Structure formats: C-alpha cells, structure tokens
Amino acid sequence: MKDFQAYLRKEIKRFLPQAQKNITILNRDTKKLMKKTEKNLLETYAKTKEATEAFIFKAQREKLYYELGKVVLPVLSDEQLKNKRIAPTVREIKKLNRMIRSKK
C-alpha cells in the first residue's frame, strides 16, 4: 500500500506542473474571451440604444403628425379637401381609420 501511495505521489508531482501550466493558460484565455465578450456586449448595447432612441423619436414625430392632422382636417374647406394633393391622403387616412375600427 505504501508503494502505491508513493507511486501516486510521484505521478502527481510529475503531472502537477503541466496541469498548473494548462490551468494558467486556460485562465488567461478565459480572461481574454470575457474581455472580448464584454466589449461586444457593450457595442451591441450602444447600437441598440441608438436604434431604440431613433425609433422613439420617429414614433413621437408620427404622433405629432397625427395630432396635427386631427386639428387641421376639420378646418379644411370642401374645396381644399378636393385638392389633388390633399384628397388622396385624406381618402387613405379614412380608409385606414375604417380598417383600424374593424379590427377592434
């Protein structure tokens, strides 16, 4: 039994430096990978944040267009509503409103 224990100690001492070296390399590579991943995550976050902010601004702009249309449309006269530039848009808005109401 003592011979086996001595043999095990000898083998462990023989492989221990190589295992420690491999663990050190693994630790170093893991740190590099984590830094690279963190950098990629931060870049993705920044891009997503910019895209989200742009989307929010566009939605706010669309809301203002909608509010403006609600205020201006009732004020327009029949003659103005028949204008070639305004009439198609008004028809399209009415069509979309009907479609929206039908989905509710």
N, CA, C and O atoms as a GROMACS GRO file, in nm:
protein
  416
    1MET      N    1   0.081  -0.119   0.000
    1MET     CA    2   0.000   0.000   0.000
    1MET      C    3   0.086   0.126   0.000
    1MET      O    4   0.057   0.223  -0.071
    2LYS      N    5   0.193   0.124   0.081
    2LYS     CA    6   0.281   0.240   0.085
    2LYS      C    7   0.348   0.262  -0.049
    2LYS      O    8   0.374   0.376  -0.088
    3ASP      N    9   0.376   0.153  -0.119
    3ASP     CA   10   0.437   0.165  -0.252
    3ASP      C   11   0.340   0.232  -0.349
    3ASP      O   12   0.380   0.315  -0.431
    4PHE      N   13   0.212   0.196  -0.338
    4PHE     CA   14   0.112   0.256  -0.426
    4PHE      C   15   0.096   0.404  -0.396
    4PHE      O   16   0.087   0.486  -0.488
    5GLN      N   17   0.091   0.440  -0.269
    5GLN     CA   18   0.081   0.580  -0.231
    5GLN      C   19   0.202   0.659  -0.278
    5GLN      O   20   0.189   0.773  -0.325
    6ALA      N   21   0.317   0.601  -0.266
    6ALA     CA   22   0.440   0.667  -0.312
    6ALA      C   23   0.435   0.683  -0.464
    6ALA      O   24   0.475   0.786  -0.518
    7TYR      N   25   0.386   0.580  -0.530
    7TYR     CA   26   0.374   0.586  -0.676
    7TYR      C   27   0.277   0.699  -0.716
    7TYR      O   28   0.305   0.774  -0.810
    8LEU      N   29   0.165   0.710  -0.647
    8LEU     CA   30   0.068   0.815  -0.676
    8LEU      C   31   0.128   0.954  -0.654
    8LEU      O   32   0.110   1.044  -0.736
    9ARG      N   33   0.198   0.970  -0.542
    9ARG     CA   34   0.262   1.099  -0.515
    9ARG      C   35   0.361   1.136  -0.625
    9ARG      O   36   0.367   1.250  -0.670
   10LYS      N   37   0.437   1.036  -0.665
   10LYS     CA   38   0.538   1.058  -0.770
   10LYS      C   39   0.470   1.099  -0.901
   10LYS      O   40   0.516   1.192  -0.968
   11GLU      N   41   0.363   1.031  -0.938
   11GLU     CA   42   0.291   1.062  -1.062
   11GLU      C   43   0.225   1.200  -1.053
   11GLU      O   44   0.227   1.276  -1.150
   12ILE      N   45   0.168   1.231  -0.938
   12ILE     CA   46   0.104   1.362  -0.920
   12ILE      C   47   0.208   1.472  -0.931
   12ILE      O   48   0.184   1.573  -0.997
   13LYS      N   49   0.323   1.454  -0.869
   13LYS     CA   50   0.431   1.553  -0.877
   13LYS      C   51   0.479   1.569  -1.021
   13LYS      O   52   0.518   1.678  -1.063
   14ARG      N   53   0.476   1.460  -1.095
   14ARG     CA   54   0.521   1.465  -1.234
   14ARG      C   55   0.421   1.542  -1.322
   14ARG      O   56   0.462   1.620  -1.408
   15PHE      N   57   0.292   1.521  -1.301
   15PHE     CA   58   0.190   1.584  -1.385
   15PHE      C   59   0.145   1.720  -1.333
   15PHE      O   60   0.087   1.798  -1.408
   16LEU      N   61   0.169   1.750  -1.207
   16LEU     CA   62   0.121   1.873  -1.146
   16LEU      C   63   0.173   1.999  -1.216
   16LEU      O   64   0.092   2.089  -1.243
   17PRO      N   65   0.301   2.011  -1.248
   17PRO     CA   66   0.346   2.132  -1.318
   17PRO      C   67   0.277   2.154  -1.452
   17PRO      O   68   0.239   2.266  -1.486
   18GLN      N   69   0.261   2.046  -1.528
   18GLN     CA   70   0.193   2.059  -1.658
   18GLN      C   71   0.047   2.098  -1.638
   18GLN      O   72  -0.005   2.180  -1.714
   19ALA      N   73  -0.019   2.042  -1.539
   19ALA     CA   74  -0.159   2.076  -1.511
   19ALA      C   75  -0.170   2.222  -1.467
   19ALA      O   76  -0.262   2.292  -1.510
   20GLN      N   77  -0.078   2.267  -1.383
   20GLN     CA   78  -0.080   2.407  -1.340
   20GLN      C   79  -0.057   2.500  -1.459
   20GLN      O   80  -0.121   2.605  -1.470
   21LYS      N   81   0.034   2.462  -1.546
   21LYS     CA   82   0.060   2.542  -1.667
   21LYS      C   83  -0.066   2.549  -1.754
   21LYS      O   84  -0.103   2.656  -1.802
   22ASN      N   85  -0.131   2.434  -1.773
   22ASN     CA   86  -0.253   2.431  -1.854
   22ASN      C   87  -0.365   2.513  -1.791
   22ASN      O   88  -0.440   2.581  -1.860
   23ILE      N   89  -0.375   2.508  -1.659
   23ILE     CA   90  -0.477   2.586  -1.590
   23ILE      C   91  -0.448   2.735  -1.605
   23ILE      O   92  -0.540   2.814  -1.623
   24THR      N   93  -0.322   2.772  -1.596
   24THR     CA   94  -0.284   2.912  -1.614
   24THR      C   95  -0.319   2.960  -1.755
   24THR      O   96  -0.372   3.069  -1.772
   25ILE      N   97  -0.289   2.878  -1.855
   25ILE     CA   98  -0.322   2.912  -1.994
   25ILE      C   99  -0.474   2.923  -2.010
   25ILE      O  100  -0.523   3.016  -2.074
   26LEU      N  101  -0.547   2.829  -1.953
   26LEU     CA  102  -0.693   2.831  -1.960
   26LEU      C  103  -0.748   2.957  -1.894
   26LEU      O  104  -0.839   3.020  -1.947
   27ASN      N  105  -0.694   2.993  -1.780
   27ASN     CA  106  -0.736   3.114  -1.709
   27ASN      C  107  -0.710   3.238  -1.793
   27ASN      O  108  -0.796   3.325  -1.804
   28ARG      N  109  -0.592   3.246  -1.853
   28ARG     CA  110  -0.556   3.361  -1.938
   28ARG      C  111  -0.650   3.370  -2.058
   28ARG      O  112  -0.701   3.478  -2.090
   29ASP      N  113  -0.673   3.257  -2.124
   29ASP     CA  114  -0.761   3.256  -2.242
   29ASP      C  115  -0.905   3.291  -2.205
   29ASP      O  116  -0.974   3.359  -2.280
   30THR      N  117  -0.949   3.246  -2.089
   30THR     CA  118  -1.084   3.277  -2.042
   30THR      C  119  -1.098   3.427  -2.017
   30THR      O  120  -1.200   3.487  -2.052
   31LYS      N  121  -0.996   3.487  -1.956
   31LYS     CA  122  -1.000   3.631  -1.933
   31LYS      C  123  -1.006   3.708  -2.065
   31LYS      O  124  -1.082   3.804  -2.077
   32LYS      N  125  -0.927   3.666  -2.164
   32LYS     CA  126  -0.930   3.731  -2.295
   32LYS      C  127  -1.069   3.721  -2.357
   32LYS      O  128  -1.123   3.818  -2.409
   33LEU      N  129  -1.124   3.601  -2.351
   33LEU     CA  130  -1.257   3.580  -2.409
   33LEU      C  131  -1.362   3.665  -2.338
   33LEU      O  132  -1.451   3.721  -2.403
   34MET      N  133  -1.353   3.674  -2.206
   34MET     CA  134  -1.450   3.755  -2.132
   34MET      C  135  -1.437   3.902  -2.167
   34MET      O  136  -1.538   3.971  -2.179
   35LYS      N  137  -1.315   3.952  -2.183
   35LYS     CA  138  -1.296   4.092  -2.221
   35LYS      C  139  -1.354   4.118  -2.360
   35LYS      O  140  -1.419   4.219  -2.383
   36LYS      N  141  -1.330   4.024  -2.451
   36LYS     CA  142  -1.382   4.039  -2.587
   36LYS      C  143  -1.535   4.035  -2.586
   36LYS      O  144  -1.599   4.114  -2.655
   37THR      N  145  -1.592   3.944  -2.508
   37THR     CA  146  -1.738   3.932  -2.498
   37THR      C  147  -1.797   4.058  -2.437
   37THR      O  148  -1.900   4.107  -2.484
   38GLU      N  149  -1.733   4.110  -2.332
   38GLU     CA  150  -1.781   4.232  -2.269
   38GLU      C  151  -1.779   4.348  -2.368
   38GLU      O  152  -1.874   4.427  -2.374
   39LYS      N  153  -1.672   4.358  -2.445
   39LYS     CA  154  -1.661   4.464  -2.545
   39LYS      C  155  -1.774   4.452  -2.648
   39LYS      O  156  -1.838   4.551  -2.684
   40ASN      N  157  -1.798   4.330  -2.696
   40ASN     CA  158  -1.905   4.307  -2.794
   40ASN      C  159  -2.041   4.340  -2.735
   40ASN      O  160  -2.126   4.399  -2.803
   41LEU      N  161  -2.064   4.302  -2.610
   41LEU     CA  162  -2.192   4.332  -2.546
   41LEU      C  163  -2.213   4.482  -2.532
   41LEU      O  164  -2.323   4.532  -2.557
   42LEU      N  165  -2.108   4.554  -2.494
   42LEU     CA  166  -2.120   4.698  -2.480
   42LEU      C  167  -2.146   4.766  -2.615
   42LEU      O  168  -2.225   4.860  -2.623
   43GLU      N  169  -2.079   4.717  -2.720
   43GLU     CA  170  -2.103   4.773  -2.853
   43GLU      C  171  -2.247   4.746  -2.897
   43GLU      O  172  -2.314   4.835  -2.950
   44THR      N  173  -2.293   4.624  -2.875
   44THR     CA  174  -2.430   4.588  -2.913
   44THR      C  175  -2.530   4.671  -2.834
   44THR      O  176  -2.630   4.717  -2.890
   45TYR      N  177  -2.504   4.692  -2.706
   45TYR     CA  178  -2.592   4.774  -2.623
   45TYR      C  179  -2.598   4.917  -2.677
   45TYR      O  180  -2.706   4.975  -2.687
   46ALA      N  181  -2.482   4.972  -2.711
   46ALA     CA  182  -2.479   5.110  -2.761
   46ALA      C  183  -2.558   5.123  -2.891
   46ALA      O  184  -2.634   5.218  -2.910
   47LYS      N  185  -2.538   5.026  -2.982
   47LYS     CA  186  -2.610   5.030  -3.110
   47LYS      C  187  -2.760   5.015  -3.088
   47LYS      O  188  -2.840   5.086  -3.150
   48THR      N  189  -2.798   4.923  -3.001
   48THR     CA  190  -2.939   4.901  -2.973
   48THR      C  191  -3.002   5.024  -2.909
   48THR      O  192  -3.115   5.060  -2.940
   49LYS      N  193  -2.928   5.087  -2.818
   49LYS     CA  194  -2.978   5.207  -2.752
   49LYS      C  195  -3.001   5.317  -2.854
   49LYS      O  196  -3.104   5.385  -2.849
   50GLU      N  197  -2.906   5.336  -2.947
   50GLU     CA  198  -2.922   5.439  -3.050
   50GLU      C  199  -3.042   5.410  -3.139
   50GLU      O  200  -3.120   5.499  -3.170
   51ALA      N  201  -3.056   5.283  -3.179
   51ALA     CA  202  -3.168   5.246  -3.265
   51ALA      C  203  -3.301   5.266  -3.193
   51ALA      O  204  -3.398   5.311  -3.253
   52THR      N  205  -3.305   5.232  -3.066
   52THR     CA  206  -3.427   5.248  -2.988
   52THR      C  207  -3.463   5.396  -2.973
   52THR      O  208  -3.579   5.435  -2.987
   53GLU      N  209  -3.362   5.478  -2.945
   53GLU     CA  210  -3.388   5.622  -2.933
   53GLU      C  211  -3.439   5.679  -3.065
   53GLU      O  212  -3.530   5.761  -3.066
   54ALA      N  213  -3.380   5.636  -3.176
   54ALA     CA  214  -3.425   5.683  -3.307
   54ALA      C  215  -3.571   5.641  -3.330
   54ALA      O  216  -3.651   5.719  -3.380
   55PHE      N  217  -3.603   5.516  -3.293
   55PHE     CA  218  -3.741   5.468  -3.309
   55PHE      C  219  -3.837   5.550  -3.225
   55PHE      O  220  -3.947   5.584  -3.270
   56ILE      N  221  -3.796   5.582  -3.103
   56ILE     CA  222  -3.882   5.664  -3.014
   56ILE      C  223  -3.906   5.801  -3.076
   56ILE      O  224  -4.019   5.850  -3.076
   57PHE      N  225  -3.801   5.862  -3.128
   57PHE     CA  226  -3.817   5.995  -3.190
   57PHE      C  227  -3.909   5.987  -3.312
   57PHE      O  228  -3.992   6.076  -3.333
   58LYS      N  229  -3.895   5.882  -3.391
   58LYS     CA  230  -3.982   5.866  -3.509
   58LYS      C  231  -4.128   5.847  -3.465
   58LYS      O  232  -4.219   5.903  -3.526
   59ALA      N  233  -4.149   5.770  -3.359
   59ALA     CA  234  -4.285   5.748  -3.310
   59ALA      C  235  -4.344   5.879  -3.257
   59ALA      O  236  -4.462   5.907  -3.278
   60GLN      N  237  -4.262   5.958  -3.188
   60GLN     CA  238  -4.310   6.088  -3.140
   60GLN      C  239  -4.344   6.179  -3.256
   60GLN      O  240  -4.444   6.252  -3.252
   61ARG      N  241  -4.262   6.175  -3.361
   61ARG     CA  242  -4.290   6.257  -3.480
   61ARG      C  243  -4.421   6.214  -3.544
   61ARG      O  244  -4.502   6.298  -3.582
   62GLU      N  245  -4.442   6.084  -3.557
   62GLU     CA  246  -4.566   6.033  -3.616
   62GLU      C  247  -4.687   6.074  -3.532
   62GLU      O  248  -4.793   6.106  -3.585
   63LYS      N  249  -4.670   6.071  -3.401
   63LYS     CA  250  -4.780   6.113  -3.313
   63LYS      C  251  -4.813   6.261  -3.337
   63LYS      O  252  -4.930   6.299  -3.341
   64LEU      N  253  -4.709   6.342  -3.352
   64LEU     CA  254  -4.732   6.485  -3.378
   64LEU      C  255  -4.801   6.506  -3.513
   64LEU      O  256  -4.890   6.589  -3.525
   65TYR      N  257  -4.758   6.429  -3.615
   65TYR     CA  258  -4.826   6.437  -3.744
   65TYR      C  259  -4.974   6.402  -3.728
   65TYR      O  260  -5.061   6.469  -3.785
   66TYR      N  261  -5.001   6.298  -3.651
   66TYR     CA  262  -5.139   6.254  -3.629
   66TYR      C  263  -5.219   6.365  -3.560
   66TYR      O  264  -5.330   6.398  -3.602
   67GLU      N  265  -5.162   6.420  -3.453
   67GLU     CA  266  -5.230   6.526  -3.379
   67GLU      C  267  -5.254   6.648  -3.470
   67GLU      O  268  -5.361   6.709  -3.466
   68LEU      N  269  -5.155   6.682  -3.551
   68LEU     CA  270  -5.169   6.795  -3.643
   68LEU      C  271  -5.282   6.768  -3.743
   68LEU      O  272  -5.363   6.856  -3.773
   69GLY      N  273  -5.285   6.646  -3.794
   69GLY     CA  274  -5.390   6.610  -3.889
   69GLY      C  275  -5.528   6.618  -3.827
   69GLY      O  276  -5.623   6.664  -3.891
   70LYS      N  277  -5.540   6.573  -3.703
   70LYS     CA  278  -5.669   6.580  -3.634
   70LYS      C  279  -5.717   6.724  -3.618
   70LYS      O  280  -5.837   6.752  -3.624
   71VAL      N  281  -5.623   6.816  -3.599
   71VAL     CA  282  -5.659   6.956  -3.580
   71VAL      C  283  -5.686   7.023  -3.714
   71VAL      O  284  -5.780   7.103  -3.726
   72VAL      N  285  -5.607   6.992  -3.814
   72VAL     CA  286  -5.616   7.063  -3.943
   72VAL      C  287  -5.732   7.011  -4.028
   72VAL      O  288  -5.798   7.090  -4.094
   73LEU      N  289  -5.757   6.883  -4.028
   73LEU     CA  290  -5.858   6.825  -4.115
   73LEU      C  291  -5.997   6.887  -4.098
   73LEU      O  292  -6.060   6.919  -4.198
   74PRO      N  293  -6.046   6.905  -3.978
   74PRO     CA  294  -6.179   6.966  -3.964
   74PRO      C  295  -6.184   7.111  -4.012
   74PRO      O  296  -6.291   7.161  -4.048
   75VAL      N  297  -6.073   7.178  -4.013
   75VAL     CA  298  -6.068   7.319  -4.052
   75VAL      C  299  -6.068   7.336  -4.204
   75VAL      O  300  -6.108   7.441  -4.255
   76LEU      N  301  -6.025   7.233  -4.275
   76LEU     CA  302  -6.017   7.245  -4.420
   76LEU      C  303  -6.157   7.255  -4.482
   76LEU      O  304  -6.251   7.190  -4.437
   77SER      N  305  -6.168   7.337  -4.582
   77SER     CA  306  -6.297   7.352  -4.650
   77SER      C  307  -6.314   7.237  -4.750
   77SER      O  308  -6.220   7.163  -4.778
   78ASP      N  309  -6.438   7.224  -4.803
   78ASP     CA  310  -6.465   7.120  -4.902
   78ASP      C  311  -6.377   7.138  -5.025
   78ASP      O  312  -6.330   7.040  -5.083
   79GLU      N  313  -6.354   7.261  -5.064
   79GLU     CA  314  -6.271   7.288  -5.180
   79GLU      C  315  -6.127   7.243  -5.155
   79GLU      O  316  -6.063   7.185  -5.243
   80GLN      N  317  -6.078   7.269  -5.037
   80GLN     CA  318  -5.941   7.228  -5.004
   80GLN      C  319  -5.930   7.076  -4.996
   80GLN      O  320  -5.827   7.018  -5.032
   81LEU      N  321  -6.035   7.011  -4.948
   81LEU     CA  322  -6.033   6.865  -4.938
   81LEU      C  323  -6.033   6.798  -5.075
   81LEU      O  324  -5.989   6.684  -5.089
   82LYS      N  325  -6.081   6.870  -5.176
   82LYS     CA  326  -6.084   6.815  -5.312
   82LYS      C  327  -5.954   6.844  -5.387
   82LYS      O  328  -5.938   6.800  -5.501
   83ASN      N  329  -5.864   6.914  -5.325
   83ASN     CA  330  -5.734   6.945  -5.385
   83ASN      C  331  -5.662   6.815  -5.420
   83ASN      O  332  -5.666   6.718  -5.345
   84LYS      N  333  -5.595   6.815  -5.536
   84LYS     CA  334  -5.528   6.693  -5.584
   84LYS      C  335  -5.420   6.644  -5.489
   84LYS      O  336  -5.392   6.524  -5.484
   85ARG      N  337  -5.360   6.732  -5.415
   85ARG     CA  338  -5.253   6.692  -5.325
   85ARG      C  339  -5.306   6.643  -5.190
   85ARG      O  340  -5.241   6.562  -5.124
   86ILE      N  341  -5.422   6.692  -5.150
   86ILE     CA  342  -5.475   6.658  -5.018
   86ILE      C  343  -5.573   6.541  -5.025
   86ILE      O  344  -5.574   6.455  -4.937
   87ALA      N  345  -5.656   6.536  -5.128
   87ALA     CA  346  -5.764   6.437  -5.136
   87ALA      C  347  -5.716   6.292  -5.125
   87ALA      O  348  -5.775   6.216  -5.048
   88PRO      N  349  -5.612   6.250  -5.197
   88PRO     CA  350  -5.570   6.109  -5.184
   88PRO      C  351  -5.525   6.074  -5.042
   88PRO      O  352  -5.552   5.964  -4.994
   89THR      N  353  -5.460   6.166  -4.979
   89THR     CA  354  -5.414   6.140  -4.842
   89THR      C  355  -5.533   6.130  -4.747
   89THR      O  356  -5.536   6.043  -4.660
   90VAL      N  357  -5.629   6.218  -4.763
   90VAL     CA  358  -5.748   6.215  -4.678
   90VAL      C  359  -5.822   6.084  -4.698
   90VAL      O  360  -5.865   6.021  -4.602
   91ARG      N  361  -5.836   6.041  -4.825
   91ARG     CA  362  -5.903   5.913  -4.853
   91ARG      C  363  -5.828   5.797  -4.787
   91ARG      O  364  -5.889   5.707  -4.729
   92GLU      N  365  -5.698   5.800  -4.796
   92GLU     CA  366  -5.616   5.693  -4.738
   92GLU      C  367  -5.630   5.691  -4.586
   92GLU      O  368  -5.639   5.584  -4.526
   93ILE      N  369  -5.632   5.807  -4.525
   93ILE     CA  370  -5.649   5.815  -4.379
   93ILE      C  371  -5.785   5.760  -4.338
   93ILE      O  372  -5.795   5.684  -4.242
   94LYS      N  373  -5.889   5.798  -4.411
   94LYS     CA  374  -6.023   5.748  -4.380
   94LYS      C  375  -6.030   5.596  -4.397
   94LYS      O  376  -6.091   5.526  -4.316
   95LYS      N  377  -5.966   5.546  -4.502
   95LYS     CA  378  -5.963   5.402  -4.527
   95LYS      C  379  -5.892   5.330  -4.412
   95LYS      O  380  -5.941   5.228  -4.362
   96LEU      N  381  -5.778   5.383  -4.371
   96LEU     CA  382  -5.704   5.323  -4.260
   96LEU      C  383  -5.783   5.329  -4.130
   96LEU      O  384  -5.780   5.236  -4.050
   97ASN      N  385  -5.852   5.439  -4.108
   97ASN     CA  386  -5.934   5.450  -3.986
   97ASN      C  387  -6.044   5.345  -3.984
   97ASN      O  388  -6.072   5.286  -3.880
   98ARG      N  389  -6.107   5.323  -4.101
   98ARG     CA  390  -6.209   5.219  -4.109
   98ARG      C  391  -6.150   5.081  -4.080
   98ARG      O  392  -6.210   4.999  -4.010
   99MET      N  393  -6.031   5.056  -4.136
   99MET     CA  394  -5.966   4.928  -4.113
   99MET      C  395  -5.929   4.909  -3.966
   99MET      O  396  -5.943   4.800  -3.911
  100ILE      N  397  -5.884   5.014  -3.904
  100ILE     CA  398  -5.847   5.009  -3.761
  100ILE      C  399  -5.970   4.981  -3.677
  100ILE      O  400  -5.967   4.897  -3.587
  101ARG      N  401  -6.079   5.053  -3.707
  101ARG     CA  402  -6.204   5.031  -3.630
  101ARG      C  403  -6.255   4.888  -3.649
  101ARG      O  404  -6.308   4.830  -3.554
  102SER      N  405  -6.241   4.833  -3.767
  102SER     CA  406  -6.292   4.698  -3.792
  102SER      C  407  -6.210   4.593  -3.716
  102SER      O  408  -6.260   4.483  -3.690
  103LYS      N  409  -6.088   4.624  -3.681
  103LYS     CA  410  -6.002   4.529  -3.609
  103LYS      C  411  -6.024   4.533  -3.459
  103LYS      O  412  -5.980   4.442  -3.387
  104LYS      N  413  -6.091   4.637  -3.410
  104LYS     CA  414  -6.111   4.650  -3.265
  104LYS      C  415  -6.216   4.556  -3.215
  104LYS      O  416  -6.245   4.554  -3.096
   0.00000   0.00000   0.00000
